[in-house]
Amino acid sequence: MTAVSRTSAGIASVLALAMSFPAAAQDREFGGEIELVDPNVLRVCADPNNMPFSNQAEQGMEQAIAELLADKLDREEVSYSYFPQATGFVRMTLGSNLCDVIISYPQGDELVQNTNAYYRTSYALVYPRDGALAGVTTIADPKLKDKRIGIVAGTPPATYLARAGLIGRAKPYQLMIDTRVDNSAKSMIDDLGTGDIDAAVLWGPMAGYYAKLADADYTVVPLVAEGPGPALAYRITMGVRASDQEWKRTLNRAIRDYQGEINEILLAYGVPLLDEADQPILSQSGKTAQDLPLPQKAQAADLTAPADETDTAVSPEPKG
């Protein structure tokens, strides 16, 4: 039921969109402004090649959530405006009225208006399930001494690696990458499989997804017991324009009413969901994210970006 709206159509399309929607747009209840939210199509801002979140083949968890929302909100279809999640992502998509919602956005970022949080997760440690690191739950664990750990440079967990004296042997991976030719999360899990590193530290959704894709059996441990320092756990919301108050309320009601179904999607993609007490959220069948089968369409995802993408993308990890 999806239709893809390519950003290559250009900013000129904004004028056509603006002229098409006012008659059916949602009126803002204060200030007399008009919300340019399409009442018939769920228009989603997305990255064209950033699994497990989204890709142009519509295999990502954000796209599965968008399909759920479109069905529950009686939208006729879903369309996507694609742009790499780098500098300018919000301006070129949501800010240009090319789309109406960013499905995943960290709570508290002032570039968008946040809905209520619909999931909470953290950075995670990944290692072979039955290996020498079995039972490790913190970066400070003595079992990690003299081990080589993969870490995305510039992310909050690096502080804890330094504190534990592990940074000297750590293998860094780039945060800012060209997603046409590189994927730091996949590269890290591949290196874990070959033994080039002993453990990997990644943003939870990426850790869970790529661990599930791998041939080996891995443990994914949310890092929730590291002590004082940069935040490692974050609430994730949906992002809308500041003017779209009624649209935000509509999405908040959907999050409240369909939270259980959203959780099932996230868990199936490997996201280590956490409640506010840092306890794992299980599926309705009582299984962890790692014990659930990965959706078939996600297993078949092509992790190589289309040849016409030319922007350098940044993995959508929260800023510590």
Backbone hydrogen bonds in HBPLUS format (Angstrom, degrees):
<---DONOR---> <-ACCEPTOR-->    atom                        ^
c    i                          cat <-CA-CA->   ^        H-A-AA   ^      H-
h    n   atom  resd res      DA  || num        DHA   H-A  angle D-A-AA Bond
n    s   type  num  typ     dist DA aas  dist angle  dist       angle   num
A0003-ALA N   A0078-VAL O   2.70 MM  75  6.00 164.0  1.72 170.1 171.0     1
A0005-SER N   A0080-TYR O   2.75 MM  75  4.93 128.3  2.02 126.5 141.9     2
A0009-ALA N   A0006-ARG O   3.18 MM   3  6.04 169.0  2.19 121.3 123.7     3
A0010-GLY N   A0007-THR O   2.94 MM   3  5.79 167.8  1.96 123.1 127.0     4
A0013-SER N   A0010-GLY O   3.22 MM   3  6.04 159.5  2.26 118.2 122.2     5
A0014-VAL N   A0011-ILE O   2.95 MM   3  5.55 158.8  1.99 117.3 123.8     6
A0015-LEU N   A0012-ALA O   3.29 MM   3  6.03 139.7  2.46 116.6 122.3     7
A0017-LEU N   A0013-SER O   2.97 MM   4  6.24 158.9  2.02 153.9 160.1     8
A0018-ALA N   A0014-VAL O   2.84 MM   4  6.05 162.7  1.87 154.1 158.8     9
A0019-MET N   A0015-LEU O   3.04 MM   4  6.21 146.5  2.16 143.0 151.2    10
A0020-SER N   A0016-ALA O   3.07 MM   4  6.17 130.0  2.33 137.5 150.3    11
A0020-SER N   A0017-LEU O   3.04 MM   3  5.08 133.7  2.26  97.2 110.4    12
A0021-PHE N   A0017-LEU O   3.26 MM   4  6.40 145.3  2.39 156.8 162.1    13
A0024-ALA N   A0021-PHE O   2.94 MM   3  5.62 134.7  2.15 124.8 135.8    14
A0025-ALA N   A0021-PHE O   2.81 MM   4  5.46 111.9  2.28 148.0 161.0    15
A0025-ALA N   A0022-PRO O   3.22 MM   3  4.74 152.6  2.30  91.9 100.0    16
A0035-GLU N   A0026-GLN O   2.82 MM   9  5.09 150.7  1.90 158.7 166.2    17
A0028-ARG N   A0033-GLU O   3.10 MM   5  5.52 158.7  2.15 155.8 156.4    18
A0076-GLU N   A0040-ASN O   2.62 MM  36  5.50 144.7  1.74 151.7 162.2    19
A0042-LEU N   A0077-GLU O   2.94 MM  35  6.31 165.8  1.96 161.4 158.9    20
A0079-SER N   A0042-LEU O   3.01 MM  37  6.27 159.6  2.05 141.8 145.9    21
A0100-ASP N   A0043-ARG O   2.76 MM  57  5.32 163.0  1.79 130.0 134.9    22
A0044-VAL N   A0079-SER O   2.84 MM  35  6.11 174.3  1.84 161.9 160.6    23
A0081-SER N   A0044-VAL O   2.93 MM  37  6.30 157.6  1.98 158.8 163.9    24
A0045-CYS N   A0101-VAL O   2.91 MM  56  5.97 170.7  1.92 152.1 153.9    25
A0046-ALA N   A0081-SER O   3.05 MM  35  6.16 165.3  2.07 151.4 151.3    26
A0083-PHE N   A0046-ALA O   2.98 MM  37  6.38 151.0  2.07 153.6 162.8    27
A0056-GLN N   A0048-PRO O   2.98 MM   8  4.92 130.9  2.23 142.8 128.2    28
A0050-ASN N   A0054-SER O   2.85 MM   4  5.44 162.5  1.88 162.3 168.1    29
A0053-PHE N   A0050-ASN O   2.90 MM   3  5.77 131.3  2.14 133.3 134.9    30
A0054-SER N   A0050-ASN O   3.21 MM   4  5.44 158.9  2.26 111.3 116.9    31
A0061-MET N   A0052-PRO O   2.77 MM   9  6.05 168.7  1.78 166.0 162.0    32
A0062-GLU N   A0053-PHE O   2.97 MM   9  5.24 148.3  2.07 136.1 146.0    33
A0058-GLU N   A0055-ASN O   2.98 MM   3  5.37 159.7  2.02 114.7 119.2    34
A0064-ALA N   A0060-GLY O   3.04 MM   4  6.43 142.5  2.18 141.5 152.4    35
A0065-ILE N   A0061-MET O   2.95 MM   4  6.19 153.8  2.02 146.6 153.2    36
A0066-ALA N   A0062-GLU O   2.87 MM   4  6.10 149.1  1.96 139.2 148.4    37
A0067-GLU N   A0063-GLN O   3.00 MM   4  6.18 154.4  2.07 140.7 146.5    38
A0068-LEU N   A0064-ALA O   3.12 MM   4  6.39 153.8  2.19 140.3 147.2    39
A0069-LEU N   A0065-ILE O   2.88 MM   4  6.18 163.3  1.91 154.6 158.7    40
A0070-ALA N   A0066-ALA O   2.86 MM   4  6.03 162.7  1.89 152.8 157.7    41
A0071-ASP N   A0067-GLU O   3.11 MM   4  6.27 156.6  2.17 144.1 149.7    42
A0072-LYS N   A0068-LEU O   2.98 MM   4  6.24 165.5  2.00 153.9 157.9    43
A0073-LEU N   A0069-LEU O   2.77 MM   4  5.82 149.2  1.87 153.5 161.4    44
A0075-ARG N   A0070-ALA O   2.84 MM   5  4.78 158.7  1.88 146.8 149.8    45
A0074-ASP N   A0071-ASP O   3.34 MM   3  5.23 164.0  2.37 102.3 105.5    46
A0086-ALA N   A0084-PRO O   2.69 MM   2  5.49 136.7  1.88 109.0  94.5    47
A0314-VAL N   A0085-GLN O   3.19 MM 229  5.62 147.3  2.30 108.0 116.9    48
A0089-PHE N   A0086-ALA O   3.02 MM   3  5.65 150.5  2.11 150.2 147.6    49
A0092-MET N   A0088-GLY O   2.85 MM   4  5.83 159.4  1.89 155.2 159.9    50
A0093-THR N   A0090-VAL O   3.32 MM   3  5.33 148.3  2.43  98.9 107.9    51
A0095-GLY N   A0090-VAL O   2.72 MM   5  5.72 171.2  1.73 160.3 159.0    52
A0096-SER N   A0093-THR O   3.22 MM   3  5.32 139.3  2.39  99.9 111.0    53
A0098-LEU N   A0093-THR O   3.15 MM   5  5.32 155.1  2.21 160.7 155.2    54
A0097-ASN N   A0094-LEU O   3.09 MM   3  5.24 161.6  2.13 111.8 114.3    55
A0102-ILE N   A0239-GLY O   2.90 MM 137  4.86 159.2  1.95 142.2 148.5    56
A0239-GLY N   A0102-ILE O   2.86 MM 137  4.86 161.3  1.89 142.7 148.5    57
A0105-TYR N   A0237-THR O   2.84 MM 132  5.15 140.2  1.99 140.1 141.8    58
A0237-THR N   A0105-TYR O   2.75 MM 132  5.15 172.6  1.75 150.7 150.9    59
A0107-GLN N   A0235-ARG O   2.98 MM 128  5.65 165.7  2.00 157.6 154.0    60
A0113-GLN N   A0240-VAL O   2.81 MM 127  5.19 171.0  1.81 165.9 163.5    61
A0240-VAL N   A0113-GLN O   2.89 MM 127  5.19 162.9  1.92 147.4 153.2    62
A0115-THR N   A0238-MET O   2.90 MM 123  5.33 149.4  2.00 155.8 162.3    63
A0118-TYR N   A0236-ILE O   2.87 MM 118  6.17 155.2  1.93 162.2 164.0    64
A0236-ILE N   A0119-TYR O   2.76 MM 117  5.42 172.0  1.76 170.9 170.1    65
A0274-LEU N   A0120-ARG O   2.84 MM 154  5.42 155.8  1.89 153.1 153.4    66
A0121-THR N   A0234-TYR O   3.11 MM 113  5.77 154.7  2.17 158.6 160.9    67
A0234-TYR N   A0121-THR O   2.80 MM 113  5.77 155.7  1.86 164.9 173.1    68
A0204-GLY N   A0122-SER O   2.94 MM  82  5.27 127.5  2.22 115.6 130.8    69
A0123-TYR N   A0232-LEU O   2.95 MM 109  5.59 143.8  2.09 142.1 152.5    70
A0223-LEU N   A0123-TYR O   2.82 MM 100  5.77 174.1  1.82 157.2 155.2    71
A0124-ALA N   A0202-LEU O   2.76 MM  78  5.56 163.2  1.78 163.0 167.6    72
A0202-LEU N   A0124-ALA O   3.04 MM  78  5.56 154.1  2.11 154.7 160.4    73
A0125-LEU N   A0221-VAL O   2.83 MM  96  5.06 160.0  1.87 143.2 144.7    74
A0221-VAL N   A0125-LEU O   2.81 MM  96  5.06 172.1  1.82 152.7 155.0    75
A0126-VAL N   A0200-ALA O   2.74 MM  74  5.02 158.2  1.78 152.2 157.8    76
A0200-ALA N   A0126-VAL O   2.90 MM  74  5.02 156.1  1.96 143.0 150.1    77
A0127-TYR N   A0219-THR O   3.18 MM  92  5.55 151.3  2.27 145.1 153.7    78
A0219-THR N   A0127-TYR O   2.82 MM  92  5.55 170.8  1.83 172.5 171.5    79
A0131-GLY N   A0128-PRO O   3.31 MM   3  5.24 170.9  2.32 108.9 110.0    80
A0129-ARG N   A0217-ASP O   2.96 MM  88  5.84 177.5  1.96 142.2 142.5    81
A0134-ALA N   A0131-GLY O   3.26 MM   3  5.67 164.6  2.28 116.6 117.6    82
A0136-VAL N   A0133-LEU O   3.02 MM   3  5.71 161.6  2.06 150.5 150.2    83
A0141-ASP N   A0138-THR O   3.26 MM   3  5.53 166.7  2.28 108.9 112.3    84
A0144-LEU N   A0141-ASP O   2.99 MM   3  5.86 164.9  2.01 127.2 131.3    85
A0145-LYS N   A0142-PRO O   3.04 MM   3  5.37 162.8  2.07 112.0 117.6    86
A0147-LYS N   A0144-LEU O   2.95 MM   3  5.18 156.3  2.01 133.0 131.1    87
A0198-ASP N   A0148-ARG O   2.68 MM  50  5.36 163.3  1.71 153.8 159.9    88
A0171-LYS N   A0149-ILE O   2.89 MM  22  6.03 155.9  1.95 133.5 141.2    89
A0150-GLY N   A0199-ALA O   2.87 MM  49  6.29 164.3  1.89 151.3 153.5    90
A0201-VAL N   A0150-GLY O   2.92 MM  51  5.98 145.3  2.05 143.5 153.5    91
A0151-ILE N   A0171-LYS O   3.08 MM  20  6.28 155.7  2.14 153.6 153.9    92
A0173-TYR N   A0151-ILE O   2.89 MM  22  6.06 138.4  2.07 146.2 149.2    93
A0155-THR N   A0152-VAL O   3.26 MM   3  6.00 149.5  2.36 146.1 144.4    94
A0153-ALA N   A0173-TYR O   2.81 MM  20  5.77 155.8  1.86 156.0 162.6    95
A0158-ALA N   A0155-THR O   3.08 MM   3  5.97 158.1  2.13 129.8 135.3    96
A0159-THR N   A0156-PRO O   3.12 MM   3  5.94 151.6  2.20 126.0 130.7    97
A0160-TYR N   A0157-PRO O   2.96 MM   3  5.31 123.1  2.30 105.5 119.3    98
A0161-LEU N   A0157-PRO O   3.08 MM   4  6.49 150.6  2.17 151.7 160.8    99
A0162-ALA N   A0158-ALA O   2.99 MM   4  6.22 158.2  2.04 149.0 154.2   100
A0163-ARG N   A0159-THR O   3.00 MM   4  6.25 155.9  2.06 142.9 149.8   101
A0164-ALA N   A0160-TYR O   3.02 MM   4  6.16 146.8  2.14 140.3 148.3   102
A0166-LEU N   A0161-LEU O   2.80 MM   5  5.02 160.9  1.84 160.6 154.6   103
A0165-GLY N   A0162-ALA O   3.04 MM   3  5.07 158.0  2.09 103.7 110.2   104
A0170-ALA N   A0167-ILE O   3.20 MM   3  4.88 145.0  2.33  92.2 102.5   105
A0177-ILE N   A0313-ALA O   3.18 MM 136  5.78 154.5  2.25 176.3 174.6   106
A0313-ALA N   A0177-ILE O   2.90 MM 136  5.78 123.9  2.22 157.1 165.6   107
A0181-VAL N   A0178-ASP O   3.04 MM   3  5.96 155.6  2.10 127.0 131.5   108
A0182-ASP N   A0178-ASP O   3.04 MM   4  5.92 135.7  2.24 148.3 159.4   109
A0187-SER N   A0183-ASN O   2.88 MM   4  6.02 163.4  1.90 158.2 163.9   110
A0188-MET N   A0184-SER O   2.91 MM   4  6.03 151.3  2.00 144.5 151.8   111
A0189-ILE N   A0185-ALA O   3.09 MM   4  6.40 162.7  2.12 151.9 155.6   112
A0190-ASP N   A0186-LYS O   2.83 MM   4  6.03 155.0  1.90 150.5 158.4   113
A0191-ASP N   A0187-SER O   2.90 MM   4  6.10 154.5  1.96 144.3 151.0   114
A0192-LEU N   A0188-MET O   2.95 MM   4  6.23 142.2  2.09 141.1 152.0   115
A0193-GLY N   A0189-ILE O   3.05 MM   4  6.33 146.9  2.16 141.0 149.2   116
A0193-GLY N   A0190-ASP O   3.08 MM   3  5.08 118.7  2.47  92.8 107.9   117
A0194-THR N   A0190-ASP O   3.10 MM   4  6.49 140.9  2.26 143.6 154.1   118
A0195-GLY N   A0191-ASP O   3.08 MM   4  6.11 120.1  2.45 136.0 149.7   119
A0196-ASP N   A0191-ASP O   2.96 MM   5  5.11 131.0  2.20 154.1 155.6   120
A0195-GLY N   A0192-LEU O   3.33 MM   3  5.18 146.5  2.45  93.9 103.4   121
A0206-MET N   A0203-TRP O   2.94 MM   3  5.59 123.0  2.27 123.3 136.9   122
A0207-ALA N   A0203-TRP O   2.92 MM   4  6.00 160.8  1.95 150.3 155.8   123
A0208-GLY N   A0204-GLY O   2.86 MM   4  6.01 171.8  1.87 163.5 164.2   124
A0209-TYR N   A0205-PRO O   3.07 MM   4  6.06 161.1  2.11 138.7 144.5   125
A0210-TYR N   A0206-MET O   3.02 MM   4  5.98 170.1  2.03 151.8 154.1   126
A0211-ALA N   A0207-ALA O   3.05 MM   4  5.93 145.2  2.18 139.5 149.2   127
A0212-LYS N   A0208-GLY O   3.08 MM   4  6.19 147.5  2.19 138.5 146.5   128
A0213-LEU N   A0209-TYR O   3.01 MM   4  6.33 145.2  2.13 144.3 154.6   129
A0214-ALA N   A0210-TYR O   3.16 MM   4  6.17 137.8  2.35 135.2 144.2   130
A0244-ASP N   A0241-ARG O   3.08 MM   3  5.40 152.2  2.16 109.2 117.4   131
A0245-GLN N   A0243-SER O   3.00 MM   2  5.81 135.2  2.21 104.7  92.3   132
A0248-LYS N   A0244-ASP O   3.03 MM   4  6.21 150.4  2.12 140.7 148.8   133
A0249-ARG N   A0245-GLN O   3.04 MM   4  6.37 157.0  2.10 146.6 152.5   134
A0250-THR N   A0246-GLU O   2.87 MM   4  6.16 151.0  1.96 146.5 154.9   135
A0251-LEU N   A0247-TRP O   2.98 MM   4  6.26 161.0  2.01 150.9 155.0   136
A0252-ASN N   A0248-LYS O   2.85 MM   4  6.10 154.3  1.91 149.8 157.9   137
A0253-ARG N   A0249-ARG O   2.98 MM   4  6.22 154.4  2.04 146.6 152.4   138
A0254-ALA N   A0250-THR O   3.05 MM   4  6.35 153.5  2.13 143.5 151.1   139
A0255-ILE N   A0251-LEU O   2.83 MM   4  6.08 160.4  1.87 153.9 158.9   140
A0256-ARG N   A0252-ASN O   3.00 MM   4  6.20 161.9  2.03 146.1 151.0   141
A0257-ASP N   A0253-ARG O   2.87 MM   4  6.05 164.3  1.89 151.0 155.5   142
A0258-TYR N   A0254-ALA O   2.86 MM   4  5.79 150.9  1.94 151.0 157.2   143
A0262-ILE N   A0258-TYR O   3.01 MM   4  6.30 156.4  2.07 155.2 162.7   144
A0263-ASN N   A0259-GLN O   2.85 MM   4  6.09 160.6  1.89 154.7 159.8   145
A0264-GLU N   A0260-GLY O   3.15 MM   4  6.43 151.3  2.24 141.5 148.5   146
A0265-ILE N   A0261-GLU O   3.26 MM   4  6.57 152.0  2.34 142.9 149.1   147
A0266-LEU N   A0262-ILE O   3.04 MM   4  6.37 168.6  2.05 159.2 161.2   148
A0267-LEU N   A0263-ASN O   2.86 MM   4  6.01 170.2  1.87 159.5 162.1   149
A0268-ALA N   A0264-GLU O   3.05 MM   4  6.09 153.3  2.13 139.1 146.3   150
A0269-TYR N   A0265-ILE O   3.20 MM   4  6.53 140.5  2.37 145.5 155.4   151
A0269-TYR N   A0266-LEU O   3.14 MM   3  5.27 130.3  2.40  98.4 111.1   152
A0271-VAL N   A0266-LEU O   3.07 MM   5  5.44 156.9  2.12 150.7 143.3   153
A0270-GLY N   A0267-LEU O   2.93 MM   3  5.01 157.2  1.98 105.6 112.3   154
A0273-LEU N   A0271-VAL O   3.00 MM   2  5.77 113.2  2.46 115.2  98.3   155
A0281-ILE N   A0273-LEU O   2.99 MM   8  5.32 157.5  2.04 127.9 130.3   156
A0275-ASP N   A0279-GLN O   2.88 MM   4  5.45 156.7  1.94 151.5 158.8   157
A0278-ASP N   A0275-ASP O   3.00 MM   3  5.27 154.1  2.07 119.3 119.5   158
A0283-SER N   A0287-LYS O   2.87 MM   4  5.22 167.5  1.88 151.0 155.0   159
A0286-GLY N   A0283-SER O   2.86 MM   3  5.05 161.4  1.89 111.8 116.3   160
A0291-ASP N   A0288-THR O   3.12 MM   3  5.26 141.4  2.28 101.1 112.1   161
A0292-LEU N   A0289-ALA O   3.40 MM   3  5.56 158.1  2.45 102.9 109.0   162
A0298-ALA N   A0295-PRO O   2.97 MM   3  5.31 128.3  2.25 106.1 120.0   163
A0299-GLN N   A0295-PRO O   3.08 MM   4  6.45 146.3  2.20 152.2 162.4   164
A0299-GLN N   A0296-GLN O   3.14 MM   3  5.16 123.0  2.49  95.7 109.9   165
A0300-ALA N   A0296-GLN O   3.32 MM   4  6.63 140.3  2.49 144.8 154.3   166
A0301-ALA N   A0298-ALA O   3.23 MM   3  5.15 166.4  2.25 105.6 108.0   167
A0309-GLU N   A0306-PRO O   3.26 MM   3  5.89 170.7  2.27 120.4 122.3   168
A0317-GLU N   A0315-SER O   2.71 MM   2  5.67 137.6  1.88 112.2  98.1   169
